[in-house]
């Protein structure tokens, strides 16, 4: 049976009440596993699309002092939270530049972290479409397991215990779900919890096709349940549960809906699931049940990543892209502008060439924050003598 080895826990902090409560949960897990806690805050500013405006030839605005002052203020607030929660301020990090989820995943890779503990704001509808969820994106890209706290778990502060007695583990009999189950067994062994294995035999294609009268739906459901029970027995025999108690459950509905609805009737404290690691177009078209569960589950969800080596390669590629982007921003305005250049780069080069052609020096004073890659520009025009 697998033994959990959790030495470093990262807790992203946005100074909301929920993120501070997540620190308390991380503290209890750290005491149990003998781990250290790292608090991280990401300063992500939503800049205007093009901060370029005509201005008289004055001393250009310097963004660097503003950035440094904001970073010092954020670090001061983060250390204040650490002191109030009884966490060492030496492991506080203020990050900036990439989107929050990307910075969190990179920090988890650098530390290296064994677990990320964070809440979710639970946005739905149009608000979720436009703002998204940092927790869901961390779940999609993180190299280590992510514990998304919600519900009863967030009440585990002021000295109360983080109670885990029943763990729900959705399975689809794939190798990814087997790895998730092994992690769940090790986690349940630490807390002396019971595991419930859940499989949904969803026959959605029957209800969405025409001429349903031609199908013997009850017969198909019965056959699907019988086949699922057989696969579940084989699946269970392939895993060593040790002393952990478990039971099996089956549903006939949509997997995401049934996984989220099951805890309400069975007093589940935690859902542990794995991801299939879909990315790109496949992720957009198929989606991820794990991310849907993170968004809608009434209790905390622990997501175990599949194919961590692929995620590591993706982070490395995105890091290389960021370096190339910064290099492009710093290139000379006369340098060739290709398809890889940003719209702002092409505009800067075009204005420079136009100024030379009209006998004017249409130059731009460019200041780049080396850490964020943000480029603030002001334009000054001087006629050639």
C-alpha positions as a Markdown table, in Angstrom:
| # | Residue | x | y | z |
|---|---|---|---|---|
| 1 | Unk | 0.0 | 0.0 | 0.0 |
| 2 | Unk | 1.3 | 3.5 | -0.9 |
| 3 | Unk | 2.5 | 5.7 | 1.9 |
| 4 | Unk | 1.9 | 9.5 | 1.6 |
| 5 | Unk | 5.0 | 11.7 | 1.9 |
| 6 | Unk | 3.9 | 15.3 | 2.2 |
| 7 | Unk | 6.7 | 17.7 | 3.1 |
| 8 | Unk | 5.7 | 21.0 | 1.5 |
| 9 | Unk | 2.3 | 22.5 | 1.3 |
| 10 | Unk | 1.5 | 25.6 | -0.7 |
| 11 | Unk | -1.4 | 27.9 | 0.2 |
| 12 | Unk | -2.3 | 30.6 | -2.3 |
| 13 | Unk | -3.5 | 33.7 | -0.5 |
| 14 | Unk | -5.7 | 36.5 | -2.0 |
| 15 | Unk | -6.5 | 37.9 | 1.4 |
| 16 | Unk | -10.1 | 36.8 | 1.3 |
| 17 | Unk | -11.7 | 35.1 | 4.3 |
| 18 | Unk | -11.8 | 31.7 | 2.6 |
| 19 | Unk | -8.1 | 31.7 | 1.7 |
| 20 | Unk | -7.1 | 32.5 | 5.3 |
| 21 | Unk | -9.4 | 29.7 | 6.5 |
| 22 | Unk | -7.6 | 27.4 | 4.1 |
| 23 | Unk | -4.4 | 28.1 | 6.0 |
| 24 | Unk | -5.9 | 26.5 | 9.1 |
| 25 | Unk | -6.7 | 23.4 | 7.2 |
| 26 | Unk | -3.1 | 23.3 | 5.8 |
| 27 | Unk | -1.7 | 23.7 | 9.3 |
| 28 | Unk | -3.6 | 20.6 | 10.5 |
| 29 | Unk | -2.4 | 18.6 | 7.5 |
| 30 | Unk | 1.2 | 19.9 | 8.1 |
| 31 | Unk | 1.1 | 18.8 | 11.7 |
| 32 | Unk | -0.1 | 15.3 | 10.7 |
| 33 | Unk | 2.5 | 14.8 | 8.0 |
| 34 | Unk | 5.3 | 16.9 | 9.4 |
| 35 | Unk | 5.2 | 19.3 | 6.5 |
| 36 | Unk | 6.2 | 23.0 | 6.1 |
| 37 | Unk | 3.7 | 25.6 | 4.8 |
| 38 | Unk | 4.4 | 28.1 | 2.0 |
| 39 | Unk | 2.1 | 31.1 | 1.6 |
| 40 | Unk | 2.0 | 32.6 | -1.8 |
| 41 | Unk | 0.2 | 35.7 | -3.2 |
| 42 | Unk | 0.1 | 36.5 | -6.9 |
| 43 | Unk | -0.1 | 40.2 | -7.9 |
| 44 | Unk | -2.0 | 40.0 | -11.2 |
| 45 | Unk | -2.9 | 43.5 | -12.5 |
| 46 | Unk | -5.4 | 43.8 | -15.3 |
| 47 | Unk | -3.6 | 46.4 | -17.5 |
| 48 | Unk | -5.3 | 48.4 | -20.2 |
| 49 | Unk | -5.0 | 47.0 | -23.7 |
| 50 | Unk | -2.7 | 49.7 | -24.9 |
| 51 | Unk | -1.3 | 52.2 | -22.3 |
| 52 | Unk | -0.1 | 54.6 | -25.0 |
| 53 | Unk | -1.2 | 58.2 | -25.1 |
| 54 | Unk | 0.2 | 61.4 | -26.7 |
| 55 | Unk | 2.1 | 63.4 | -24.1 |
| 56 | Unk | 4.4 | 66.4 | -24.0 |
| 57 | Unk | 8.1 | 65.8 | -23.8 |
| 58 | Unk | 8.3 | 65.4 | -20.1 |
| 59 | Unk | 10.1 | 63.0 | -17.8 |
| 60 | Unk | 8.4 | 59.6 | -18.5 |
| 61 | Unk | 6.4 | 57.9 | -15.8 |
| 62 | Unk | 8.4 | 55.1 | -14.2 |
| 63 | Unk | 6.4 | 52.0 | -13.4 |
| 64 | Unk | 9.2 | 50.3 | -11.5 |
| 65 | Unk | 8.8 | 52.2 | -8.2 |
| 66 | Unk | 5.0 | 51.6 | -8.3 |
| 67 | Unk | 5.6 | 47.9 | -8.9 |
| 68 | Unk | 8.2 | 47.7 | -6.1 |
| 69 | Unk | 6.0 | 49.5 | -3.7 |
| 70 | Unk | 3.0 | 47.2 | -4.4 |
| 71 | Unk | 5.2 | 44.2 | -4.0 |
| 72 | Unk | 6.5 | 45.4 | -0.6 |
| 73 | Unk | 2.9 | 46.2 | 0.5 |
| 74 | Unk | 1.7 | 42.7 | -0.5 |
| 75 | Unk | 4.6 | 41.0 | 1.2 |
| 76 | Unk | 3.9 | 43.0 | 4.4 |
| 77 | Unk | 0.2 | 41.9 | 4.3 |
| 78 | Unk | 1.2 | 38.3 | 3.6 |
| 79 | Unk | 3.6 | 38.2 | 6.5 |
| 80 | Unk | 0.8 | 39.7 | 8.7 |
| 81 | Unk | -1.5 | 36.8 | 7.7 |
| 82 | Unk | 1.3 | 34.4 | 8.4 |
| 83 | Unk | 1.8 | 35.8 | 11.9 |
| 84 | Unk | -1.9 | 35.7 | 12.7 |
| 85 | Unk | -2.1 | 32.1 | 11.5 |
| 86 | Unk | 1.1 | 30.9 | 13.2 |
| 87 | Unk | 3.0 | 30.3 | 10.0 |
| 88 | Unk | 6.7 | 31.2 | 9.4 |
| 89 | Unk | 7.1 | 34.4 | 7.5 |
| 90 | Unk | 10.3 | 33.0 | 5.9 |
| 91 | Unk | 8.2 | 30.9 | 3.5 |
| 92 | Unk | 6.0 | 33.8 | 2.2 |
| 93 | Unk | 6.3 | 34.5 | -1.5 |
| 94 | Unk | 4.9 | 37.4 | -3.6 |
| 95 | Unk | 4.7 | 36.5 | -7.2 |
| 96 | Unk | 3.8 | 38.4 | -10.3 |
| 97 | Unk | 3.8 | 38.4 | -14.1 |
| 98 | Unk | 1.9 | 35.4 | -15.4 |
| 99 | Unk | -1.7 | 34.6 | -14.6 |
| 100 | Unk | -2.2 | 33.5 | -11.0 |
| 101 | Unk | -2.7 | 29.8 | -11.8 |
| 102 | Unk | 0.5 | 29.7 | -13.8 |
| 103 | Unk | 2.6 | 31.3 | -11.1 |
| 104 | Unk | 1.1 | 28.9 | -8.5 |
| 105 | Unk | 2.0 | 25.9 | -10.6 |
| 106 | Unk | 5.5 | 27.2 | -11.2 |
| 107 | Unk | 6.0 | 27.8 | -7.5 |
| 108 | Unk | 4.8 | 24.3 | -6.8 |
| 109 | Unk | 7.3 | 22.9 | -9.3 |
| 110 | Unk | 10.1 | 25.0 | -7.8 |
| 111 | Unk | 9.6 | 24.3 | -4.1 |
| 112 | Unk | 8.8 | 21.4 | -4.9 |
| 113 | Unk | 5.3 | 21.1 | -3.4 |
| 114 | Unk | 3.6 | 17.8 | -2.5 |
| 115 | Unk | 0.1 | 19.5 | -2.0 |
| 116 | Unk | -1.6 | 22.7 | -2.9 |
| 117 | Unk | -4.4 | 23.8 | -0.5 |
| 118 | Unk | -6.8 | 26.5 | -1.8 |
| 119 | Unk | -10.4 | 27.5 | -1.7 |
| 120 | Unk | -12.7 | 28.2 | -4.7 |
| 121 | Unk | -15.0 | 31.2 | -4.9 |
| 122 | Unk | -17.6 | 29.0 | -6.6 |
| 123 | Unk | -18.5 | 31.3 | -9.5 |
| 124 | Unk | -21.1 | 30.0 | -11.8 |
| 125 | Unk | -23.0 | 31.2 | -14.9 |
| 126 | Unk | -21.8 | 34.3 | -16.8 |
| 127 | Unk | -19.5 | 35.3 | -13.9 |
| 128 | Unk | -17.6 | 32.0 | -14.3 |
| 129 | Unk | -17.5 | 32.3 | -18.1 |
| 130 | Unk | -15.9 | 35.7 | -17.9 |
| 131 | Unk | -13.7 | 35.4 | -14.8 |
| 132 | Unk | -13.1 | 31.7 | -14.7 |
| 133 | Unk | -11.8 | 29.9 | -11.6 |
| 134 | Unk | -8.1 | 30.0 | -10.5 |
| 135 | Unk | -8.7 | 26.8 | -8.6 |
| 136 | Unk | -10.0 | 24.9 | -11.7 |
| 137 | Unk | -7.0 | 26.1 | -13.7 |
| 138 | Unk | -4.6 | 25.0 | -11.0 |
| 139 | Unk | -6.3 | 21.6 | -10.9 |
| 140 | Unk | -5.8 | 21.4 | -14.7 |
| 141 | Unk | -2.1 | 22.4 | -14.7 |
| 142 | Unk | -0.6 | 21.5 | -11.3 |
| 143 | Unk | 2.1 | 18.8 | -11.1 |
| 144 | Unk | 1.1 | 17.9 | -7.5 |
| 145 | Unk | -2.3 | 17.1 | -5.9 |
| 146 | Unk | -4.6 | 20.0 | -5.2 |
| 147 | Unk | -7.0 | 20.1 | -2.2 |
| 148 | Unk | -9.8 | 22.5 | -3.0 |
| 149 | Unk | -11.5 | 23.4 | 0.3 |
| 150 | Unk | -15.2 | 24.0 | 0.6 |
| 151 | Unk | -18.2 | 23.5 | 2.9 |
| 152 | Unk | -17.6 | 21.9 | 6.3 |
| 153 | Unk | -13.8 | 21.9 | 5.8 |
| 154 | Unk | -13.7 | 25.7 | 5.9 |
| 155 | Unk | -15.2 | 25.6 | 9.4 |
| 156 | Unk | -12.1 | 23.7 | 10.6 |
| 157 | Unk | -10.6 | 26.8 | 12.2 |
| 158 | Unk | -10.3 | 28.2 | 15.7 |
| 159 | Unk | -8.7 | 25.0 | 17.0 |
| 160 | Unk | -11.3 | 22.6 | 15.6 |
| 161 | Unk | -10.2 | 19.4 | 13.9 |
| 162 | Unk | -10.2 | 18.8 | 10.2 |
| 163 | Unk | -12.6 | 15.8 | 10.2 |
| 164 | Unk | -12.3 | 13.2 | 7.5 |
| 165 | Unk | -14.3 | 10.0 | 8.1 |
| 166 | Unk | -15.8 | 9.2 | 4.7 |
| 167 | Unk | -14.0 | 9.7 | 1.4 |
| 168 | Unk | -15.8 | 9.4 | -2.0 |
| 169 | Unk | -13.6 | 8.1 | -4.9 |
| 170 | Unk | -15.3 | 8.2 | -8.3 |
| 171 | Unk | -13.8 | 5.6 | -10.7 |
| 172 | Unk | -14.2 | 4.7 | -14.3 |
| 173 | Unk | -11.8 | 1.7 | -14.2 |
| 174 | Unk | -9.1 | 3.6 | -16.1 |
| 175 | Unk | -5.4 | 3.7 | -15.1 |
| 176 | Unk | -5.9 | 7.3 | -14.1 |
| 177 | Unk | -8.7 | 6.5 | -11.7 |
| 178 | Unk | -6.6 | 3.6 | -10.3 |
| 179 | Unk | -3.8 | 6.0 | -9.4 |
| 180 | Unk | -6.3 | 8.3 | -7.8 |
| 181 | Unk | -7.7 | 5.4 | -5.8 |
| 182 | Unk | -4.2 | 4.4 | -4.5 |
| 183 | Unk | -3.7 | 8.0 | -3.3 |
| 184 | Unk | -7.1 | 7.9 | -1.7 |
| 185 | Unk | -6.3 | 4.7 | 0.1 |
| 186 | Unk | -3.0 | 6.2 | 1.5 |
| 187 | Unk | -4.9 | 9.3 | 2.6 |
| 188 | Unk | -7.7 | 7.3 | 4.2 |
| 189 | Unk | -5.2 | 5.2 | 6.1 |
| 190 | Unk | -3.8 | 8.4 | 7.7 |
| 191 | Unk | -7.2 | 9.5 | 8.9 |
| 192 | Unk | -8.7 | 6.1 | 9.5 |
| 193 | Unk | -11.4 | 6.9 | 7.1 |
| 194 | Unk | -13.8 | 4.8 | 5.0 |
| 195 | Unk | -13.8 | 4.9 | 1.2 |
| 196 | Unk | -16.8 | 4.7 | -1.0 |
| 197 | Unk | -16.1 | 3.8 | -4.6 |
| 198 | Unk | -18.6 | 5.3 | -7.0 |
| 199 | Unk | -19.2 | 4.5 | -10.7 |
| 200 | Unk | -21.9 | 6.1 | -12.9 |
| 201 | Unk | -23.3 | 3.9 | -15.7 |
| 202 | Unk | -24.6 | 6.8 | -17.7 |
| 203 | Unk | -26.3 | 5.8 | -21.0 |
| 204 | Unk | -26.8 | 9.4 | -22.2 |
| 205 | Unk | -26.7 | 8.6 | -25.9 |
| 206 | Unk | -29.9 | 6.7 | -25.6 |
| 207 | Unk | -31.9 | 9.7 | -24.3 |
| 208 | Unk | -30.4 | 12.1 | -26.9 |
| 209 | Unk | -31.2 | 9.9 | -30.0 |
| 210 | Unk | -34.4 | 9.7 | -31.9 |
| 211 | Unk | -36.7 | 6.8 | -31.8 |
| 212 | Unk | -36.1 | 5.8 | -28.2 |
| 213 | Unk | -39.1 | 3.4 | -28.3 |
| 214 | Unk | -36.8 | 1.1 | -30.3 |
| 215 | Unk | -34.5 | 0.7 | -27.2 |
| 216 | Unk | -35.2 | -1.5 | -24.2 |
| 217 | Unk | -33.9 | 1.1 | -21.8 |
| 218 | Unk | -34.4 | -0.8 | -18.6 |
| 219 | Unk | -32.7 | -3.8 | -20.2 |
| 220 | Unk | -29.8 | -1.8 | -21.3 |
| 221 | Unk | -29.4 | -0.2 | -17.9 |
| 222 | Unk | -29.5 | -3.6 | -16.2 |
| 223 | Unk | -26.9 | -4.9 | -18.6 |
| 224 | Unk | -24.7 | -1.8 | -18.0 |
| 225 | Unk | -25.0 | -2.2 | -14.2 |
| 226 | Unk | -24.1 | -5.9 | -14.4 |
| 227 | Unk | -21.1 | -5.1 | -16.5 |
| 228 | Unk | -20.0 | -2.3 | -14.2 |
| 229 | Unk | -20.3 | -4.6 | -11.1 |
| 230 | Unk | -18.0 | -7.1 | -12.8 |
| 231 | Unk | -15.4 | -4.5 | -13.7 |
| 232 | Unk | -15.6 | -3.0 | -10.2 |
| 233 | Unk | -14.8 | -6.4 | -8.7 |
| 234 | Unk | -11.8 | -6.8 | -11.0 |
| 235 | Unk | -10.7 | -3.2 | -10.3 |
| 236 | Unk | -10.8 | -3.7 | -6.6 |
| 237 | Unk | -8.8 | -6.8 | -6.8 |
| 238 | Unk | -6.0 | -4.9 | -8.6 |
| 239 | Unk | -5.5 | -2.5 | -5.7 |
| 240 | Unk | -4.2 | -3.2 | -2.1 |
| 241 | Unk | -6.6 | -1.6 | 0.4 |
| 242 | Unk | -4.7 | -2.8 | 3.5 |
| 243 | Unk | -6.7 | -2.1 | 6.6 |
| 244 | Unk | -8.9 | 0.6 | 4.9 |
| 245 | Unk | -12.6 | -0.2 | 4.8 |
| 246 | Unk | -14.4 | 0.4 | 1.6 |
| 247 | Unk | -17.8 | -0.1 | -0.1 |
| 248 | Unk | -19.1 | 0.2 | -3.6 |
| 249 | Unk | -21.9 | 2.3 | -5.1 |
| 250 | Unk | -23.4 | 2.6 | -8.5 |
| 251 | Unk | -25.6 | 5.3 | -10.2 |
| 252 | Unk | -27.3 | 5.6 | -13.5 |
| 253 | Unk | -27.1 | 9.4 | -14.0 |
| 254 | Unk | -24.6 | 11.9 | -15.3 |
| 255 | Unk | -21.2 | 11.3 | -13.7 |
| 256 | Unk | -20.6 | 15.0 | -12.6 |
| 257 | Unk | -24.1 | 15.5 | -11.3 |
| 258 | Unk | -24.1 | 12.2 | -9.4 |
| 259 | Unk | -20.7 | 12.7 | -7.9 |
| 260 | Unk | -21.7 | 16.2 | -6.6 |
| 261 | Unk | -25.1 | 14.9 | -5.3 |
| 262 | Unk | -23.8 | 11.8 | -3.6 |
| 263 | Unk | -22.1 | 13.5 | -0.6 |
| 264 | Unk | -25.3 | 15.2 | 0.5 |
| 265 | Unk | -27.0 | 11.9 | 1.3 |
| 266 | Unk | -24.0 | 9.9 | 2.5 |
| 267 | Unk | -22.2 | 12.4 | 4.9 |
| 268 | Unk | -19.1 | 12.5 | 2.7 |
| 269 | Unk | -16.3 | 14.7 | 4.0 |
| 270 | Unk | -13.9 | 14.6 | 1.0 |
| 271 | Unk | -13.9 | 13.6 | -2.6 |
| 272 | Unk | -10.7 | 12.3 | -4.1 |
| 273 | Unk | -10.6 | 12.1 | -7.8 |
| 274 | Unk | -8.0 | 12.0 | -10.7 |
| 275 | Unk | -7.8 | 13.8 | -14.0 |
| 276 | Unk | -7.4 | 12.4 | -17.4 |
| 277 | Unk | -5.0 | 15.3 | -18.4 |
| 278 | Unk | -6.9 | 16.5 | -21.4 |
| 279 | Unk | -5.5 | 19.8 | -22.7 |
| 280 | Unk | -6.0 | 22.1 | -25.7 |
| 281 | Unk | -9.0 | 21.4 | -28.0 |
| 282 | Unk | -9.7 | 18.0 | -26.5 |
| 283 | Unk | -10.1 | 19.7 | -23.1 |
| 284 | Unk | -12.4 | 22.4 | -24.6 |
| 285 | Unk | -14.7 | 19.8 | -26.3 |
| 286 | Unk | -14.7 | 17.1 | -23.7 |
| 287 | Unk | -14.1 | 19.1 | -20.6 |
| 288 | Unk | -13.0 | 17.6 | -17.3 |
| 289 | Unk | -15.3 | 15.9 | -14.8 |
| 290 | Unk | -12.8 | 16.7 | -12.1 |
| 291 | Unk | -13.1 | 20.5 | -12.8 |
| 292 | Unk | -16.9 | 20.2 | -12.8 |
| 293 | Unk | -16.8 | 18.5 | -9.4 |
| 294 | Unk | -14.4 | 21.2 | -8.1 |
| 295 | Unk | -16.9 | 23.8 | -9.2 |
| 296 | Unk | -20.1 | 22.2 | -7.9 |
| 297 | Unk | -19.3 | 19.7 | -5.1 |
| 298 | Unk | -20.7 | 20.6 | -1.6 |
| 299 | Unk | -17.6 | 19.3 | 0.2 |
| 300 | Unk | -13.8 | 19.6 | -0.3 |
| 301 | Unk | -12.2 | 18.0 | -3.4 |
| 302 | Unk | -8.7 | 16.6 | -3.6 |
| 303 | Unk | -7.6 | 16.2 | -7.3 |
| 304 | Unk | -4.7 | 13.9 | -8.1 |
| 305 | Unk | -3.0 | 14.8 | -11.4 |
| 306 | Unk | -2.4 | 12.2 | -14.1 |
| 307 | Unk | 0.6 | 12.3 | -16.5 |
| 308 | Unk | 2.6 | 14.8 | -14.4 |
| 309 | Unk | 5.5 | 14.5 | -16.9 |
| 310 | Unk | 3.3 | 16.0 | -19.6 |
| 311 | Unk | 2.3 | 18.8 | -17.4 |
| 312 | Unk | 5.9 | 19.5 | -16.5 |
| 313 | Unk | 6.7 | 19.7 | -20.3 |
| 314 | Unk | 3.8 | 22.1 | -20.8 |
| 315 | Unk | 5.1 | 24.4 | -18.1 |
| 316 | Unk | 8.6 | 24.3 | -19.6 |
| 317 | Unk | 7.2 | 25.2 | -23.0 |
| 318 | Unk | 5.1 | 28.1 | -21.6 |
| 319 | Unk | 8.2 | 29.4 | -19.8 |
| 320 | Unk | 10.2 | 29.4 | -23.0 |
| 321 | Unk | 7.3 | 31.3 | -24.7 |
| 322 | Unk | 7.4 | 33.9 | -22.0 |
| 323 | Unk | 11.1 | 34.4 | -22.3 |
| 324 | Unk | 10.8 | 34.8 | -26.1 |
| 325 | Unk | 8.0 | 37.3 | -25.6 |
| 326 | Unk | 10.1 | 39.4 | -23.3 |
| 327 | Unk | 13.0 | 39.3 | -25.7 |
| 328 | Unk | 10.7 | 40.5 | -28.5 |
| 329 | Unk | 9.5 | 43.4 | -26.4 |
| 330 | Unk | 13.0 | 44.5 | -25.8 |
| 331 | Unk | 14.1 | 44.3 | -29.4 |
| 332 | Unk | 15.0 | 47.4 | -31.5 |
| 333 | Unk | 12.1 | 49.1 | -33.3 |
| 334 | Unk | 14.0 | 48.6 | -36.5 |
| 335 | Unk | 14.2 | 44.8 | -36.0 |
| 336 | Unk | 12.2 | 42.6 | -38.3 |
| 337 | Unk | 8.6 | 42.0 | -37.0 |
| 338 | Unk | 7.3 | 38.6 | -37.8 |
| 339 | Unk | 4.1 | 36.7 | -36.9 |
| 340 | Unk | 5.4 | 35.8 | -33.5 |
| 341 | Unk | 5.5 | 39.5 | -32.5 |
| 342 | Unk | 2.6 | 40.9 | -30.5 |
| 343 | Unk | 0.2 | 43.6 | -31.8 |
| 344 | Unk | 1.9 | 46.2 | -29.6 |
| 345 | Unk | 5.3 | 45.3 | -31.0 |
| 346 | Unk | 4.1 | 45.8 | -34.6 |
| 347 | Unk | 2.5 | 49.1 | -33.7 |
| 348 | Unk | 5.7 | 50.4 | -32.1 |
| 349 | Unk | 7.8 | 49.4 | -35.1 |
| 350 | Unk | 5.3 | 50.9 | -37.5 |
| 351 | Unk | 5.2 | 54.2 | -35.7 |
| 352 | Unk | 8.9 | 54.4 | -35.6 |
| 353 | Unk | 9.3 | 53.8 | -39.3 |
| 354 | Unk | 6.5 | 56.3 | -40.1 |
| 355 | Unk | 8.3 | 58.9 | -38.0 |
| 356 | Unk | 11.5 | 58.4 | -40.0 |
| 357 | Unk | 9.7 | 58.6 | -43.3 |
| 358 | Unk | 8.0 | 61.9 | -42.4 |
| 359 | Unk | 11.2 | 63.6 | -41.2 |
| 360 | Unk | 10.2 | 63.4 | -37.5 |
| 361 | Unk | 11.7 | 61.4 | -34.7 |
| 362 | Unk | 8.6 | 59.6 | -33.5 |
| 363 | Unk | 10.4 | 57.8 | -30.7 |
| 364 | Unk | 9.0 | 55.9 | -27.7 |
| 365 | Unk | 10.3 | 55.8 | -24.3 |
| 366 | Unk | 9.8 | 52.2 | -23.2 |
| 367 | Unk | 10.1 | 51.0 | -19.7 |
| 368 | Unk | 9.8 | 47.2 | -19.1 |
| 369 | Unk | 9.4 | 45.5 | -15.8 |
| 370 | Unk | 11.8 | 42.6 | -16.1 |
| 371 | Unk | 9.7 | 40.5 | -13.8 |
| 372 | Unk | 6.2 | 41.1 | -15.2 |
| 373 | Unk | 7.1 | 41.7 | -18.8 |
| 374 | Unk | 4.8 | 44.8 | -18.7 |
| 375 | Unk | 5.8 | 47.5 | -21.1 |
| 376 | Unk | 4.7 | 51.1 | -20.4 |
| 377 | Unk | 5.3 | 53.5 | -23.3 |
| 378 | Unk | 5.0 | 57.2 | -23.8 |
| 379 | Unk | 5.5 | 59.0 | -27.1 |
| 380 | Unk | 7.5 | 62.1 | -27.6 |
| 381 | Unk | 7.8 | 63.9 | -31.0 |
| 382 | Unk | 10.8 | 66.1 | -31.8 |
| 383 | Unk | 11.3 | 67.7 | -35.3 |
| 384 | Unk | 14.7 | 67.2 | -36.7 |
| 385 | Unk | 16.8 | 70.3 | -36.9 |
